[in-house]
Amino acid sequence: MTENKSHRNIESIDLLVLAFLFAGSGCAALIYEIVWYQLLEFVIGSTAISLGVLLATFMGGLCIGSIVLPRMTAPRRYHPLQVFASIELGIGACGLLVWWGTPFVDHLYLAAFGHGLPAILLRAMVASLCLLPPTVLMGASLPAAARWMETTRQGVSWMGLLYGANTVGAVFGSLLAGFYLLRIFDMATATYAAAAINATVALIASVLSQSASARAGSDGVDIANEQGAAPFAATAHPRPVYATIALSGACALGAETIWMRLLGLTMGATVYTFSILLAVFLVGLGVGGGAGAWLSRWVKSSTALGFSQLLLTLAIAWTAYMLADSLPYWPAAPTSGPWVTFRTDLLRAAAAMLPAALLWGASFPLALAAAAERDSDSARLVGGIYAANTGGAILGALVFGIVLIPCVGTLNSQRILIVLSAVSALCIFLPRVWPRRGYAVLCLLAASGIAVALAANLPRLPDDLVAYGRRFLTTKDYAKVLFTAEGLNSTIAVSDWDGVLQFHVSGKVEASTGSYDMRLQRTLGHLPALLHPNPRSVLVVGFGAGVTAGSFTLYPGIQRIVICEIEPLIPPVATRFFGPQNYNVLHDPRTQIVYDDARHFVLTTPEKFDIITSDPIHPWVKGSATLYTKEYFEMVKAHLNPGGLVTQWVPLYETDADTVKSEVATFFDVFPGGTIWANENQESGYDVFLLGSKDPITIDVDALQSRLDSPEYAGVVQSLSDVMLGSAVDLLSIYTSQASDLKPWLNGAVINRDRNLRLQYLAAMAVNNYLEATIYDQMLAYRMFPANLIKGSETSLRPLRAKLKPPPDPD
């Protein structure tokens, strides 16, 4: 058949426009994904199980949509672009419904919440209710548009190009959401922006379909189906292609899970780091998809697909080498601002992940071209390959994230990735050489030899990197790492720094036996326990080294200590190394450990407490800002008994004044009578904690001292004396300020809300700052003796007034 040149030119223009539309669709999809994950974490929690349920539901919807659509629409009944336009409108409508309907789902979830397997099933039901309708439509979009093309080399190449364009659009969506929409605005704005993109894509696609139909004639024949290239020849082995692309998807998502965790150690697990890592991975998939689409026109696709999987064994080994033996030793970015750090992180991520991501991206169009020989329906072809790839991705993410990493570690998990990539290559090569048994054995031995050699020689991550993360270069010569382990949600370590034991979570020091850390950890527990007239029940958010929780074991009136910890590894390891400091709280008969995301536990428990104390991870760590929102503090307040008290840790280091103001102002918005208590390091600011109460309180210095003088409080006095706070005056001397006095300083501070999580974006911009002395001095400038709060005899108040006098005027 002679190709119509004018048709070819119009077709190319139309398909380029369609590629642009798919980029827009991918952009909107990634914005939705980021927003929905944040939104639903508030409902079902952010444990590895909950996140696994979310991921499986999201990708399961994509898989279902790619399978179902080709079986629902007859090829010539509707123009493919009109179907695509309808799908985009449906995605936008579902996106808005998810945003508007989540509060109602929240109430439904709370009404039916249970524990164990029923709770996991309920979380799956909630995620399915919210995510399946839009994600099924997302999965249907590529098969719908693919019907505009035939399964010729040129047509399949265009299908692969649409996949690449969709992925490149997702890159832009990831960066747009992470660095602009959610940083400057909120989740509502991001949702409306994504819906507007869907509507725009639908409008252009509808116009394009009408134009194409007019050119094709009333019979509905599509220009893109009148391509001159000959169809593929039939192949005898279609199933190995599906097996290979499924294994490829499993390895890709498994590797992403592993590498996100490891690169988070090296770069710092901020929201911006994860946006950069996701963008780099998607760039590799998109560019690789485009390259694979072009390559499928000129080479035998099944052979290229097999070699791409074989090359992935090398690429995975390269990434493992970069993560362990190269990137940690790169010089730190100059301290000239966060954007320089982002640029350095971008280069690090690209150097480590791009080779493998490019090959995984190329695998999809090559698999399309290899399978096209057996399928004349382009929609079913794309749907089948997409479903196999997505199904494998679901399995890979769940198995590696929930089973393999906590059971065998990231190093052995990367070894498994190499073996699986070699197996996926054999799925292609073995059927072709099987009739010649000698070649088959040789092929099997070669692939096995490559995989075993690479897997056996993967480098181990330095222990100091596991402990100190991005501070690795400045600390590796001073500390001795005693223990490391990889858990379900976090990587933990214990080190000895010149006789001081340090406890590390995900590359950060979270607790230590240093004097300043011990003082903070103990006062977080002792101060509310002493100010409450008769505490009986306590909730501790975060086990850490167990020192804060252990402080409550010294109070004879306390009958119940509930500790909520997200990582199951932490309590036993902390008890092993910090048992004397935490009074072996784990083995106290009054103690109950709840392994859950603290916010989710507070949301779902019917129990109320006399004291709730919270020492969460830094707010710049992605996801931790949920424990600093106004809504979270309101939940905490609602779970206090009458007269109940709450304490909340706030760091002054690795932050700036705007971030601290946001944390403090948000807390005081819920607890307007709140106060700030300092933990000084060498008479300078280090960190503080906030104290709030459900009802107004008054502190009687004499009554407090009388309580400490009681024989039954001898253990409490000794515990406080160990940190130089053995009397009532000493303990109250760490008072810094109160909400009413700090109003001028907090004027204009951002209130951190669930639906903007502004704090995690503020905090992540200031992660390399060391302004603790400056911030503390700003607070002290507003300190006055709290006569409305602290009462007592003149004998008791005189030394306390001397300690709490305002700082001298710098002028």
Number of C-alpha atoms within 10 A of each C-alpha: 8 7 11 12 9 9 16 16 11 15 19 15 12 19 20 16 15 21 21 18 24 28 25 24 29 28 27 33 28 22 27 31 20 19 23 22 17 20 19 24 21 19 23 30 21 24 19 20 19 21 20 19 22 26 20 22 24 26 23 23 24 26 28 22 26 32 24 19 22 23 12 8 14 10 16 13 8 12 23 25 26 20 21 26 28 19 22 28 21 20 27 25 15 21 28 17 13 22 18 12 13 19 14 9 18 16 12 12 19 14 10 11 16 16 9 7 9 12 15 17 14 17 24 19 16 23 25 19 14 24 26 22 19 26 28 25 25 26 27 29 28 24 28 27 24 28 27 25 24 25 31 23 25 23 25 31 26 27 33 33 26 28 27 32 28 27 32 27 26 27 27 21 29 29 20 19 29 23 16 14 20 24 20 14 15 19 24 17 15 23 25 17 18 27 26 15 22 28 21 18 23 25 17 15 26 20 14 19 23 14 12 22 18 14 15 17 11 8 9 15 17 23 21 24 16 19 23 15 15 12 17 18 9 13 12 9 17 18 11 21 25 25 20 27 31 26 28 32 27 28 29 26 21 27 25 21 18 20 21 17 20 24 23 20 25 24 24 25 23 23 20 24 24 21 20 24 23 18 23 24 26 25 24 26 31 29 22 28 33 28 22 31 33 21 18 26 18 10 12 13 24 25 15 21 31 25 19 25 30 24 18 28 26 19 22 26 22 18 24 26 18 19 26 19 15 14 20 23 13 11 9 16 15 10 11 9 14 18 12 13 19 17 13 18 23 18 14 22 26 19 17 24 24 21 21 27 28 25 27 27 31 30 32 30 33 33 31 33 34 26 27 28 20 17 16 14 18 26 30 22 27 34 30 21 26 30 26 24 25 28 22 26 27 24 19 26 24 22 15 27 28 18 15 20 22 19 15 13 18 24 18 17 22 26 21 19 27 27 22 22 28 27 24 28 33 24 22 25 21 20 14 15 15 13 10 11 11 11 14 18 13 13 18 17 12 14 19 16 13 16 24 17 10 18 24 10 12 19 15 14 17 16 20 24 24 27 32 25 27 21 19 21 16 10 16 16 10 11 18 18 21 15 17 18 17 20 22 20 21 19 24 25 27 27 24 17 16 9 11 13 20 25 26 26 26 27 27 23 19 18 22 24 19 14 14 16 20 22 24 25 26 24 26 29 24 23 17 23 23 19 18 17 12 14 24 18 22 27 26 26 26 25 26 27 29 27 31 28 30 26 24 28 23 17 19 11 13 17 15 19 26 18 26 23 22 21 24 17 18 25 20 15 20 24 22 12 18 24 19 12 21 22 19 18 26 22 12 13 11 14 19 16 15 16 15 22 24 26 23 18 17 20 20 18 12 8 11 19 24 25 27 27 25 25 22 20 22 24 26 25 21 21 18 19 24 24 23 27 25 23 18 24 23 14 16 22 22 16 22 23 17 14 18 29 27 27 25 23 23 25 21 23 20 17 24 23 21 18 27 23 22 23 27 26 25 24 27 25 15 21 23 17 18 23 25 22 25 23 24 19 14 8 8 14 22 23 22 22 23 25 23 25 24 22 13 13 18 11 17 18 22 18 14 19 17 12 16 19 14 10 10 13 15 15 15 21 21 13 21 22 15 14 18 13 19 17 18 22 20 16 22 19 18 19 23 25 23 24 20 13 16 22 14 10 16 20 10 12 18 19 22 26 18 20 18 21 24 22 28 26 25 21 27 25 23 20 20 17 15 15 17 21 17 15 21 20 14 14 20 20 18 18 19 17 19 16 12 9 14 15 16 15 10 11 10 16 19 13 13 22 17 11 16 20 12 15 12 7 6 5 3
